[in-house]
Amino acid sequence: MPRQERDWTRIALWLVGATLAYNVVEAVITLTAAVLAESIALAGFGLDSLIEIAAAVLVFRRLSLERRKVDAEQLEDTEHQVHCFVGWTLVILGAYVTLISLWALTTGNAPEESRLGIVMATLSLLIMPLVSWGKLKAAKQIGSAALRAEAKETLACSYLSFTLLLGLGANAIAGWWWADPVAALLMVPWLVREGLEGIRGEGCCE
């Protein structure tokens, strides 16, 4: 394995491991804040963190196998399984966002204010785009569609952070309680498209 590829595999492992650790903390804090504030928007954000944890664990395993220089057939099988799994998590996330957003629009449920939620959403909005960019670059270097799909999921986390802050801010400033679910719904076509691509095994890095 070339030196450059070994380096990018190590970088990818570090990025996925950091994402995993961050999402564990984020899930605990955000779900706690959701219960305290009785906020559906925060609950959805916390559930997304749990989905990302599951995806990151499998991608980390796939990268670890490459690091250990397993045979190409085993690595290819693992790559396909992880890519498919991440695809399903994106589709599930898209379905959840759709249902929870339509429910919020139907019932007129406004996102509740939560300082903990605002802090976590802000941190994710600042950190996750950079992490996603690093993963996408690493995925291209090592040729991993699974890592690329997981990076897209990290990017989705950034978008959910944005919609959460948008909903909280628009509701607080202008009383636009519907801003959060509408913004979230705009992400659904992208989530479903990327998810189906993963399930079908498409989208391998060029």
C-alpha positions in Angstrom: 0.0 0.0 0.0 1.5 3.4 -1.0 2.6 5.7 1.8 0.1 8.3 0.7 -2.8 5.9 1.0 -1.7 4.7 4.4 -1.6 8.3 5.6 -5.1 9.0 4.3 -6.4 5.8 5.9 -5.0 7.0 9.2 -6.5 10.4 8.7 -9.9 8.9 7.9 -9.7 6.7 11.0 -9.0 9.7 13.1 -11.9 11.7 11.6 -14.4 8.9 12.0 -13.3 8.2 15.5 -13.6 11.9 16.5 -17.0 12.0 14.9 -18.1 8.9 16.9 -16.9 10.4 20.2 -18.5 13.8 19.4 -21.8 12.2 18.5 -22.0 10.2 21.7 -21.6 13.4 23.7 -24.0 15.2 21.4 -26.7 12.5 21.7 -26.6 12.5 25.5 -26.7 16.2 25.9 -29.2 16.9 23.1 -31.7 14.2 24.2 -31.5 15.4 27.7 -32.2 18.9 26.6 -35.1 17.6 24.4 -36.7 16.0 27.5 -36.2 19.1 29.6 -37.6 21.5 27.0 -40.1 19.0 25.6 -38.8 19.9 22.1 -39.5 17.7 19.1 -36.8 19.5 17.1 -34.2 18.7 19.6 -35.3 15.1 19.9 -34.9 14.7 16.2 -31.5 16.2 16.4 -30.5 13.7 19.1 -31.9 10.7 17.2 -29.8 11.8 14.2 -26.8 11.6 16.4 -27.6 8.0 17.3 -27.9 7.1 13.6 -24.6 8.7 13.0 -23.0 6.7 15.8 -24.1 3.4 14.3 -22.8 4.4 10.8 -19.5 5.7 12.2 -18.9 2.4 14.1 -19.2 0.4 10.9 -17.1 2.7 8.8 -14.4 2.7 11.5 -14.4 -1.1 11.3 -14.1 -1.0 7.5 -11.1 1.4 7.8 -9.5 -0.7 10.5 -9.6 -3.7 8.2 -7.8 -1.7 5.5 -5.3 -0.6 8.0 -4.6 -4.2 8.9 -4.1 -5.0 5.2 -6.8 -7.7 4.9 -7.3 -9.4 1.5 -9.0 -7.4 -1.2 -12.1 -9.6 -1.3 -12.9 -9.3 2.4 -12.3 -5.5 2.2 -14.6 -5.2 -0.8 -17.4 -7.2 0.9 -17.1 -5.1 4.1 -17.1 -1.9 1.9 -20.3 -3.0 0.2 -22.1 -3.9 3.5 -21.1 -0.6 5.2 -22.0 1.5 2.2 -25.5 -0.2 2.0 -26.0 0.2 5.8 -25.2 3.9 5.7 -27.5 4.3 2.7 -30.4 2.8 4.8 -29.6 5.1 7.7 -29.9 8.1 5.3 -33.2 6.9 4.0 -34.5 6.2 7.6 -33.3 9.7 8.6 -35.1 11.2 5.6 -38.4 9.3 6.5 -38.1 10.5 10.1 -37.5 14.1 9.1 -40.5 14.0 6.8 -42.8 12.5 9.4 -41.7 14.8 12.3 -41.8 17.9 10.1 -45.3 17.2 8.7 -46.4 16.5 12.3 -45.0 19.8 13.5 -46.7 21.7 10.6 -50.0 19.9 11.2 -50.1 20.5 15.0 -48.5 23.9 15.0 -45.8 22.7 17.4 -43.2 25.4 17.9 -39.6 24.5 18.8 -38.9 25.2 22.4 -36.0 27.3 23.6 -33.1 25.4 25.1 -29.7 26.9 25.9 -28.2 23.4 25.8 -29.8 22.7 22.5 -28.6 26.0 21.0 -25.0 25.4 22.2 -24.9 21.9 20.7 -26.5 22.9 17.4 -24.1 25.9 17.1 -21.0 23.6 17.8 -22.2 21.1 15.2 -22.8 23.8 12.6 -19.2 25.0 13.1 -17.4 21.7 13.4 -19.3 19.1 11.3 -18.8 20.8 7.8 -15.0 20.8 8.3 -15.1 17.2 9.4 -17.3 16.2 6.5 -14.9 18.0 4.1 -12.0 16.1 5.5 -13.8 12.7 5.2 -14.8 13.4 1.6 -11.2 14.2 0.7 -10.0 11.0 2.5 -12.7 9.0 0.8 -11.5 10.1 -2.6 -7.9 9.3 -1.8 -8.6 5.8 -0.5 -11.5 5.0 -2.9 -14.1 4.3 -0.2 -17.7 4.9 -1.2 -18.7 3.9 2.4 -16.6 6.7 3.9 -18.0 9.1 1.3 -21.6 8.1 2.3 -20.8 8.5 6.0 -19.3 11.9 5.2 -22.6 12.9 3.6 -24.4 11.9 6.7 -22.1 14.1 8.7 -23.0 16.9 6.3 -26.6 16.2 7.0 -26.0 16.7 10.7 -24.7 20.2 9.8 -27.9 20.9 7.9 -30.1 19.7 10.8 -28.1 22.0 13.1 -28.8 24.9 10.8 -32.6 24.1 10.6 -32.7 23.7 14.4 -31.1 27.1 14.9 -33.3 28.6 12.2 -36.4 27.3 13.8 -35.5 28.5 17.3 -34.4 31.9 16.0 -37.3 32.5 13.6 -39.8 31.5 16.3 -38.2 33.7 18.9 -37.7 36.8 16.7 -40.6 36.7 14.3 -42.9 34.0 15.6 -42.4 31.9 12.5 -42.9 28.5 14.2 -43.1 26.8 10.8 -39.5 27.7 9.7 -37.9 24.7 11.3 -40.0 21.9 9.8 -40.1 23.6 6.3 -36.3 24.0 6.3 -35.9 20.4 7.4 -38.2 19.1 4.6 -36.0 20.8 2.0 -33.2 18.3 3.0 -35.3 15.2 2.5 -34.9 14.7 -1.3 -31.1 14.9 -0.9 -31.1 12.4 2.0 -33.2 9.9 0.0 -31.2 10.3 -3.2 -27.9 9.7 -1.3 -29.4 6.9 0.7 -30.7 5.0 -2.4 -27.3 5.5 -4.0 -25.7 3.7 -1.1 -28.3 0.9 -1.0 -27.7 0.2 -4.7 -24.0 0.3 -4.2 -23.5 3.3 -6.5 -21.4 6.5 -6.0 -18.0 5.0 -5.6 -15.3 7.6 -5.6 -13.9 8.6 -8.9 
